[in-house]
């Protein structure tokens, strides 16, 4: 500057620095999101350790596990899973449910240990009446048949019914030979068997079809007979990466503001607010237009078009769904391995907030959850993760070997997609597997529409299955 010359950076250097900054933000922002989510999850985990006046709720997944254990015991004549130190997981309410199943199985010492652990986790302070009622039921459960009627009073049964749900009904059906309770337990067991059988046939059949499709795709790709649908996508430089960063920053800010303002809002209000925030966050897609690109170019780069026509998108959505299932199954197995490496985490404690909400949700709330899961979430997530983020990483690694570029883009976008979901670390592999399946259809079709349709169908099917299982209890 002393010589009077102005030092300027060459355009190529400016571009490289912008590219590096985008990559940095693509790592930092998801990391910040994960950190904030972990704080929320820790708060949820403390649900079972609440103080006086704040009793925790019984997770519907714990009820489902208990029903499955009783059903398999009836079919096989034994319940090996009860030999686990924590048969239903480590949540305090799960321990109380496990105590009742253990007592039913004649393992009263193990049952009492579960009760003491639940007390240590805060239930002794938050709901002493429930703990006392469960302890009475465990003591009363006969070792060699017979009845133990009269050992629990009306208040005990009311507490067990209100707080332990199906576990309380099971106890009453066997301890007092209550015909109404016996009929309820038998009916729920039959519904569970039918529902799980139908679901098993569907997922196994569709998953096997997905394995076949994946093998065909790999073979055709290896022989260069299956081209990429992204070859003719417009090149936007770093704009797709910038758009994803802008979207994530906008969504984080809106979520923080909503969290501060909602307070004690109803579940229905929270559901519709979540939908509104998700849809409003799509405003970030305008960023490349603000930077001077035509929307027609931006839309094609993001995969927001019916490439090849509506019929092609329709049958490709079916292919997208079945290919995602074996990828997700591989992720579930990886999650089990991760649970083995992280003994302080329990795979049985993994759940989604929607699963916890369904059993007590009213009709309007259930409808809003279906709209959120089957329409809003697929549109937003497929557009941003498979359309924007996957598209950005693929374009920035195009100089690599094609298979390496595809694999890295799929793994990177899948890792971010899975990590920012609220189910916790053990669910990351399964969610990443699902994302990789949708990345395959994005690469093959050149559009995010098949993934949107497959994602919406998958979420709707799981939500309907959860609803059927939870109401059946």
N, C-alpha and C positions, 0 to 999 in steps of 0.2 A: 504493500500500500504506500510505502514511502516513496516509491518511484513513480507513483501516479497511475500504476496499472491496476485494473480490476481483475481479480482472479475468479474465473468461472469454472464450474464443473462441466465436463463433457456430458452430453445427454446419456451416453451409455453408462457412465458412472452413476449418474442420478438414478437411472433405472435400476441398476444393481443394488444401490442402497435402499431404494423403495422396496425392491423385491425382498431384501433381507429383513427390512422392518416388518413387512407383511408376514413373513414366516415366523418372526419372533412373536408378533401379536397372536398368530394362530396357535401358538403354544401357550403364551402367557394368559390370554383371556380364558380359554377353557380351564387352565389351572386355577385361575381365580374363581371361576364358577364352581369348580369341584370343591375348593376350599370352603366357599360359602355353603354349598350343599352339605358338606360333611358336618358343619356346625349345626345345620338344621336336623340332619340325621342323628347326630349325637343327642340333640334335644328330644327327638322322637324315641331314641333308645332309652332315655331317662324316664320315658313315660311310665315304665314299670317301677321306677324308683321314686315316684312322686311322694310328696309329703302328705300330711294329714289333710283330708278333704279332697284329695286329688287321686282317687283310685283309678288304676289303668283299665283299659278295655281289653277284652279277650279278642285276639285276632281271629278272623274267620278262617285263616289258613291253619291255625292251630286246631280249630274244630274239625276242619277237613282231614288233617293228619290223624286226629283221634278216630274219626269215623272210618278212615281207611284201615287203620290198625285193627279195629274191632271187626271190620268186614273180612279182612284177610285172615284173622284168627279164626273166624267162623268157617272160612273156606278151607284153610290149611290145618286147623286144629292147634295152632300155636302162633305166638307173636314174637318172633326173634328180635324185632326192633325195640321191644321193651327192655332188652338187655343193655341197651345204650345208656350211659350215665345220665343223659338228658334226652329222653325218648321223643319229646315234642319241641325241643329247642331250649334256649336259655332265658326266654322272657319269663318274668314272675308268674303271669297268668298261665303261661304254657306249663310251667312246673306244677301248678295246682291241677291242671287237667291231667298231666302225666301221673300225678299222685293218685288220682281216682282210678285211672286205668291200671296202674301197678297194684293197687289194693284189690281190684277186681281179679287180677291175675295171681293173687296170693303173695305178692312181694311187698309186704307192709313196711319192712325196714327201709327199703328203697323209696317207698312212697313218703314215709316220714322225713327222709333226707331231702326230698324234693320240696316238701312243705317248709322245712327250716331254711332252705336256700331261698325260697320265695320271700320268707319273712326277712331274711338278711338283705334282700334287694328292695325292701321298703314296704312290702304289703302288710307287715305287722303294724305299721303306723297308719297307712292309708286306708286299709280295709280290714281291721281286726275281726269283724263279725264274719266276713267271708272265709278267712283263714280258719277260724274256729269251726265253721260249718263243714269245711272240707276235711278238717282233722277228725270231726265226729264221723263223717261218712267213711273215712279210711279205717277208723277203729271199728266201726259197725259192720264193715263188709265181711261176710262170713267166709271162713277159710274153706270149708267143705260143704258148700251148699246151704240150704236152709234160708230163713229170713231173719232180718234184723229190724223189723218194724218197731216203731215207737222210740227209737234211740235218737232221732232227730225231730225237733218240734216244728210247728208250722212256720215259724220265723226262719228256721234254718233252711227249710225247703224253698221258701220264698227267695231267700238270698241266693241259694244255689241256682234256682231257675232264672232269676234276673241277671246274675253276674256270670254264671258258667254255662247257660244255655243248654246245648245238647248234652254236655257232661252231667248237668243236674238232672236232666230227663232220664239219662241212662242209669244214674244212681237210684232214682226213685223207682224205675221199672224193675230193678233187681233187689233193692233193699226192702221195698214195701210191696212188691208184686202188684204195682199199680197197673191195671189193665189199659188205661188211657196212655200212660207213659210207655208201656210195652208196645202198644200199637204204633205209637209215634216213632219209636226207635226202629221197629221192624219196617215201617213204611219208608223211613229215611234211608235205611240200609238198602232196600230194594231200588229206590230211586238212584242212590249213589252207584250201585252196581250197573244199572242200565246206562246211566250217563257216562261213567268212566269207560264202559265197554264200547259204546258208540264213539266216544272221543278217541279211544285207542285205535279203533279200526280206521277212523278217518286220518289221524296223524301218521300212523304207520304206512297206510296205503299211499297217501300223498307224499310222505317222505321218501318212500321207495321209488316213486315216480320221479321225484326230484333227483335222486341219486343217478337214475338212468339219464335224465336230461343233462346233468352235470358232466357225466362221462361223454355223452355225445358232443357237448359244447367243447370240452377239452380236446377231444380227438379232431373235431372239425377245425378248431383253432390251430392245433399243432400242424395240420395239413394245409393251413392257410386257405381254408374254404369257408371260413366264417369271419367276415370283416368287422371292423369296429364302426359303430354308429357315430363316433365322435370325429371321424376324419375330416368331415366338411364343416365342423363347428367353427364359428368365427373366433379368431384369436383376439382376446381382450387384454393381453398382458397381465398385469397384476390386479385388474379391476374386479375379477371374481373373488380373489382373496380379500381385497379391500371391502367388498360387499359383505362377505361373511363376517369379517371383523366388525363392521358397522352394525350388522344385524345382532350379533351376540352382545355388543355393548349396549345397544338400544334395549334389547330384551332384559338384560340384567338390571338396567336402570328402572325400567317399568315394573319389573317384579319386586325390586326393593321398595319402590314407592307404593305398590299395591299392598305389600306385606305390612307397611307402616300404617296404611289407611284402613285396611279391612277390619282389624280388631276381631270382634266376635261375630263376624258375618256368617250367615247360614251357609250350609254346603252348596245349596243351589246358587246363591250369590257368588260364591267362590268359583264354582264351575263356569258360570257365564263370564265372570271377570277374566278367568284364565283364557277362555276362548277369545275374548275381545283383545287381550294383550297379545296373544299369539298372532291373530290376524293383523293387528296394528303394526306388529314388528316387521311385516312384509313390506312396509314402507321403505325399508333399507334396500330393497331391490331397485329402487330408483337411482341409487348411487352412480352406476355407470352412465346413466342418462345425464345426470348432473355433470359428469365428467366429459360429456360431449358425444357419447355413443348413441346410435339409433336404437330405439326400443326393439325393433325387429331383429337387430343383431344380438342384443342382450338376451332376448327371449330364446333365440336359437342356441346361444352359448350355454344357457342354463337348462336346456332341454325342455322348455315350456312350449312344446308344440306336438302335434299329432303326426309324427314322422312316419310316413307310409300309410296314413289314413286311420280312421277310428277302428276298423275291424282288426287291423294289425296290432293296434294298441291293446285291444280287448283280449286276443288270444295270447299276446305276450304277457299280459298281466297274470294269466293262469300259469304260464311258464315261470314267471318271476316268483309267484307264491311257492310253487313246489320246489324250486331250486333253493329258496331261502330256508326251507325246513331242515334239510340235512346239515346246512351250515350252522343253523341255530342248535341242532342236536349236538354237533361237534363242540359248540361253545358251552353247552350245558355240561358235557363231560369235562371240558377244561375247567369249568367253574368248580366241579367236584374236586378236581386235582388241586385247584387253588385253595379250596377249603381245607384240604389236607395240609397244605403248606402254611396256612394261617389258622392254627387251632383255636385262636381266640375268637374267630368268626364262625358262625354256625349257618350253614346253607339253609336250614329250616326257618331261619329268622328273616330270610329274604322275602320282601313283599313290595307291592306298589301301593301308594296311597289310595288309588281307586279300589283295589281289592279290599282294603280295610273299610271303605265307605259303603260298598254295595249292600251289605246285609241290612243296614238301617236306613238306607236312602229311600226317599219317597218317589212317587212316580215321576214327577217333574225333574227331580234330580237325576234319576236313572236315564231319562231321555236326554238330558243335557250331557251326561257322561258318554252316552253313545255318540252324540253329535261331536263331542270333543275328540273321542278316540277314533272314530271311523271317518270323520270328514276333516276337521280342523288339523289334527296332529299329522295325518298323512300328507296333506297339502303343504303344510309348513316344513315338516321334517324332510320330505323328499325333495322339495325345492331347494332348501338350504344345504342339506348334507350331501345328497347325491347330485343335485343340479349344480349348486354353486361351489361347495367345498371340493367334492370329487372332481368336478370340471376344472377347478383351479389347479389342483395338484397334478392332474393328468397333463394339463397344458404346460405346466412349468417343468415337467419331467419328460417331455415328448422326445428329447434327444436320447433318452435311455433306450435300452432294449424294450420292445413293446410289452412283453410279459412283466418285466421289472417295473415299468411305469404303472401298469394296471395294478399290480400287486401292492406297490407302495401307496398308490392313491386310495385303493380300497381299504388297506390296513389303517392308514392315517385317518381317513374320514370315519371309518368304523370305530376307531379308538376314541375319537372326540365325541361321536354320537353316543356311544355306550357310556362313556365316563360321566356325561352331564345328566344322565337319567337318575331318578331318585331311588332306585332299588338297592344301591350299595355295590361294593367292590366285587362281591361274589357273582353278581349278575352281569358284570361287564363282559365276560367272554360270550355268554349267550346272546346278549344284545349286539355285540360286535359281529357275531356269526350271522345274525339276521340282517345286519347292515351290509355285510359282504355279499349276501345273496341278492339284495336289491342293487348293489353296485354292478353285479354281473348283468342284470337286465338293463341298467343305465348304459353300460358300455356297449352292449349288443344292439339295443334298440335306438340309442341316441336320444332318448326321451325319458323324462321322469314320470310320465303318465302311467306306464305299466307298474312301476313301483308304487305310485300313489294308490292305484286300485288294489294291488296285492296287499299293501300295508293296511289299507282301510278294512279289507276283508279279514285279514289276520287279527287285527285289533277287535273287530266286531265279534268274530268267532270266540276269541278268548274271553271277551267281556260277557257274552251270552253264556259261555260255559261256567264262568265264575258266578254269574247270577243264578244259574240253575243249581250249582252246588251249594251256594250260600242259602238260598231260599229253601232248598231241600232239607237243611238242618233244622 
